[in-house]
Amino acid sequence: MMEKLVQLDEQSSRRRLALRLGSGQKILCGIEVGSLESFFSFEDKTLGKVRMFDDELRVGDKYWRYRAEFQLPGAHLCVSENCRVRSRGGVRALSLAAIDDSVVMDCVIRFIIAKTDVACAFIGKRQIPHRAENRYHQFPLETVRLEMNGGSSLVFLAEAAAIPMGMIPVVYLRDERDAWVLHFRVLATAPELFAIKGCHRFYDRPFPKFLQRLATGSFVVRKKLLYVRERVSRLIPFQVNGATRLKAGEAIRLRVNWRWSA
């Protein structure tokens, strides 16, 4: 009987795609794509201002293949991912292509691991503490190692095959209350465009135009507020987002390998 290493739970517009380790632990997997004003989420298509044209997911016991075409404000994109899983590891390969000229802030390969499964976490040689602060511990691409409770370990290594001008590949661990969130991310760090956006459940949209001019017109203010929630505190209810222009046909390609050892 074939070992089932991939599990899918899909209900209406929401889905949960998980890897199962030999130890019985699970890793939830997802994709995100951000523009200046909104974002696309693989797990929940109702989030963000997204117009979907295509959304195809095929899942087997040891693989999945995904493709979606969608529009965000200022962006018309196609995202695809191929994943192969083995009992001791696997690979996820993501491609984000601009169908028309598009504005993109970031794209992300995500893994979520329960806090109770992890004894300690490292990015490169840095040990990252879990203080339930929902803080972004973000660095240029390095190996990520999770020492698991029970003595096993998970090692992740990413490589970027295609990165547009103005963007760089980074990795971060975020210490949510009950989980570690691991993002391998291509981010606009030298953006051409900027927008200040509310990031609160009561105001989750771009600010009015006169505030946009105040916040993004000044280089000093713009620099201080660029991704400020990520860099300083998730309690800040706004931030300036930056984005890069992708020409039609231009693509971002990111690949993550992982291995599990008992």
VMD Tcl script that draws the C-alpha trace (Angstrom):
set ca {
  {0.00 0.00 0.00}
  {1.39 3.41 -0.99}
  {2.32 5.68 1.90}
  {0.14 8.81 2.00}
  {2.41 11.80 2.68}
  {0.12 14.58 1.37}
  {-3.28 15.37 2.85}
  {-5.92 17.78 1.52}
  {-8.93 19.15 3.37}
  {-11.00 21.33 1.04}
  {-14.27 23.02 1.94}
  {-15.92 25.66 -0.26}
  {-13.32 28.42 -0.88}
  {-10.94 27.23 1.87}
  {-8.36 24.47 1.74}
  {-5.69 22.98 3.96}
  {-2.82 21.17 2.28}
  {-0.49 19.31 4.63}
  {2.70 17.26 4.57}
  {2.85 14.32 6.95}
  {6.19 13.37 8.46}
  {7.09 9.83 9.49}
  {6.86 10.94 13.12}
  {3.17 11.78 12.64}
  {3.77 15.55 12.70}
  {2.11 17.72 10.04}
  {3.27 20.79 8.14}
  {0.63 23.02 6.55}
  {1.63 24.46 3.17}
  {0.50 27.53 1.31}
  {1.26 30.27 -1.23}
  {0.76 34.03 -1.08}
  {1.19 36.76 -3.68}
  {1.00 40.43 -2.68}
  {0.43 43.60 -4.67}
  {0.47 47.16 -3.31}
  {-3.14 47.05 -2.19}
  {-4.17 43.44 -1.80}
  {-3.03 39.82 -1.94}
  {-3.85 36.32 -3.17}
  {-3.96 33.36 -0.77}
  {-3.89 29.70 -1.82}
  {-5.67 28.70 1.41}
  {-8.60 31.13 1.21}
  {-9.73 32.64 -2.06}
  {-12.18 34.99 -0.30}
  {-9.32 37.03 1.18}
  {-8.08 40.09 -0.67}
  {-9.49 41.75 -3.77}
  {-8.94 38.80 -6.10}
  {-10.61 37.99 -9.39}
  {-10.02 34.32 -10.22}
  {-9.91 32.99 -13.78}
  {-8.42 29.57 -13.18}
  {-7.72 27.47 -10.07}
  {-6.57 23.88 -10.61}
  {-5.17 21.61 -7.91}
  {-4.19 17.96 -8.34}
  {-3.12 16.01 -5.27}
  {-1.68 12.52 -4.98}
  {-0.25 10.56 -2.08}
  {3.24 11.98 -2.73}
  {2.76 15.07 -4.89}
  {0.63 18.05 -5.77}
  {0.41 20.30 -8.79}
  {-1.26 23.69 -8.69}
  {-2.02 26.45 -11.18}
  {-4.05 29.63 -10.80}
  {-4.64 32.69 -12.98}
  {-5.95 35.76 -11.18}
  {-6.09 39.53 -11.04}
  {-5.24 41.84 -8.16}
  {-5.48 45.63 -8.38}
  {-2.72 46.49 -10.84}
  {-1.70 42.90 -11.52}
  {-2.67 40.01 -13.83}
  {-0.68 36.93 -12.83}
  {-0.32 33.18 -13.13}
  {1.08 31.16 -10.22}
  {2.03 27.50 -10.46}
  {3.64 25.04 -8.09}
  {4.92 21.49 -8.39}
  {5.66 19.53 -5.23}
  {7.19 16.07 -4.84}
  {7.33 14.41 -1.43}
  {9.39 11.51 -0.16}
  {9.42 9.83 3.23}
  {12.53 11.82 4.20}
  {12.02 15.09 2.34}
  {10.77 16.75 -0.77}
  {10.79 19.82 -3.01}
  {8.39 22.65 -3.80}
  {9.00 24.63 -7.00}
  {7.01 27.86 -7.44}
  {6.66 30.10 -10.49}
  {4.87 33.44 -10.64}
  {4.50 34.91 -14.15}
  {3.06 38.24 -15.25}
  {0.42 37.78 -17.95}
  {0.16 41.55 -18.44}
  {2.39 44.28 -17.01}
  {1.85 43.92 -13.26}
  {2.74 45.45 -9.90}
  {4.03 42.89 -7.37}
  {5.15 43.32 -3.76}
  {6.08 39.72 -2.94}
  {5.41 36.04 -3.47}
  {5.75 33.40 -0.79}
  {6.15 29.66 -0.24}
  {4.78 29.03 3.24}
  {5.14 26.26 5.81}
  {3.33 26.27 9.18}
  {4.50 23.99 12.00}
  {2.81 23.65 15.40}
  {4.79 25.26 18.20}
  {4.37 22.13 20.32}
  {6.24 20.08 17.67}
  {9.38 22.29 17.70}
  {12.04 22.38 20.41}
  {14.16 25.15 18.85}
  {14.50 26.97 15.52}
  {17.49 28.33 13.59}
  {18.03 30.52 10.52}
  {21.64 29.90 9.60}
  {23.48 29.99 12.92}
  {20.95 32.29 14.58}
  {18.62 30.69 17.09}
  {15.19 32.30 16.81}
  {13.20 32.50 20.07}
  {9.48 31.75 20.23}
  {7.90 34.48 22.38}
  {4.46 34.47 20.75}
  {5.10 38.03 19.49}
  {4.12 37.37 15.86}
  {7.40 39.00 14.89}
  {9.13 38.67 11.52}
  {12.67 37.33 11.98}
  {13.69 38.00 8.37}
  {17.09 37.54 6.69}
  {18.58 36.91 3.22}
  {18.20 33.29 2.13}
  {19.86 30.85 4.51}
  {19.30 27.29 5.68}
  {16.49 26.90 8.21}
  {16.72 24.12 10.80}
  {13.95 23.06 13.16}
  {14.91 20.72 15.97}
  {11.73 18.79 16.69}
  {10.45 17.47 19.99}
  {11.19 13.76 19.99}
  {14.70 14.14 18.56}
  {14.08 14.53 14.82}
  {15.03 17.58 12.75}
  {13.73 19.42 9.68}
  {16.10 21.28 7.37}
  {14.92 23.66 4.62}
  {17.09 25.07 1.85}
  {15.80 27.46 -0.83}
  {17.20 28.69 -4.12}
  {15.93 31.46 -6.36}
  {16.16 30.77 -10.08}
  {14.61 34.00 -11.43}
  {14.42 37.28 -9.50}
  {13.26 40.56 -11.11}
  {15.15 43.82 -10.64}
  {14.34 45.50 -7.31}
  {13.45 42.25 -5.52}
  {15.51 39.85 -3.39}
  {14.85 36.37 -1.93}
  {14.56 36.29 1.87}
  {13.46 33.87 4.57}
  {11.69 34.54 7.84}
  {10.31 32.75 10.86}
  {7.32 34.27 12.63}
  {6.42 33.22 16.16}
  {2.62 33.06 16.19}
  {1.01 32.07 19.47}
  {0.55 28.39 18.59}
  {2.83 27.94 15.58}
  {6.01 28.72 13.71}
  {5.29 30.32 10.33}
  {8.14 29.84 7.84}
  {8.15 31.96 4.69}
  {10.52 31.73 1.76}
  {9.80 35.00 0.08}
  {10.77 37.12 -2.92}
  {10.25 40.71 -1.73}
  {10.43 44.16 -3.34}
  {13.22 45.71 -1.26}
  {14.07 48.43 -3.81}
  {10.51 49.22 -4.87}
  {9.45 51.58 -7.65}
  {5.94 52.13 -6.28}
  {4.59 52.72 -2.78}
  {1.24 52.75 -0.99}
  {0.26 53.13 2.66}
  {-2.38 50.63 3.72}
  {-4.43 49.99 6.83}
  {-3.73 46.58 8.36}
  {-6.57 46.15 10.84}
  {-9.80 44.18 10.72}
  {-11.74 47.49 10.89}
  {-9.65 49.16 8.14}
  {-7.93 46.75 5.77}
  {-7.50 48.87 2.66}
  {-5.33 51.68 1.21}
  {-5.47 55.08 2.90}
  {-7.14 58.06 1.15}
  {-5.12 59.81 -1.54}
  {-4.07 62.84 0.55}
  {-2.57 60.51 3.19}
  {-0.91 58.51 0.43}
  {0.83 61.69 -0.74}
  {1.96 62.58 2.80}
  {3.27 59.11 3.65}
  {4.89 58.13 0.36}
  {5.94 61.54 -0.99}
  {8.75 61.95 1.54}
  {11.78 59.67 1.18}
  {12.45 59.79 4.95}
  {8.87 58.97 5.95}
  {8.59 56.32 3.27}
  {11.80 54.62 4.42}
  {10.70 54.60 8.08}
  {7.26 53.18 7.29}
  {8.21 50.65 4.58}
  {7.11 47.23 5.93}
  {7.06 48.79 9.43}
  {4.64 46.22 10.88}
  {6.96 43.43 9.80}
  {10.15 45.11 11.02}
  {8.90 46.62 14.30}
  {5.58 45.26 15.57}
  {2.42 43.64 14.27}
  {0.53 45.93 16.67}
  {1.11 48.87 14.31}
  {-2.18 49.09 12.35}
  {-0.68 50.31 9.04}
  {2.43 50.18 6.89}
  {3.85 51.40 3.60}
  {4.06 48.62 1.02}
  {6.47 48.70 -1.88}
  {6.20 47.02 -5.26}
  {8.13 46.32 -8.44}
  {6.79 46.37 -11.98}
  {6.90 43.01 -13.76}
  {6.64 43.19 -17.52}
  {4.33 40.79 -19.34}
  {6.09 37.42 -19.54}
  {8.52 38.20 -16.70}
  {8.62 35.59 -13.92}
  {9.75 34.86 -10.38}
  {10.95 31.31 -9.69}
  {11.66 29.96 -6.23}
  {12.44 26.41 -5.11}
  {12.53 24.95 -1.59}
  {14.01 21.56 -0.66}
  {13.51 20.03 2.75}
  {14.71 16.90 4.49}
  {13.53 15.20 7.66}
  {15.79 13.06 9.83}
  {14.63 10.92 12.75}
}
mol new
graphics top color blue
foreach p $ca { graphics top sphere $p radius 0.5 }
foreach p [lrange $ca 0 end-1] q [lrange $ca 1 end] { graphics top cylinder $p $q radius 0.2 }
display resetview
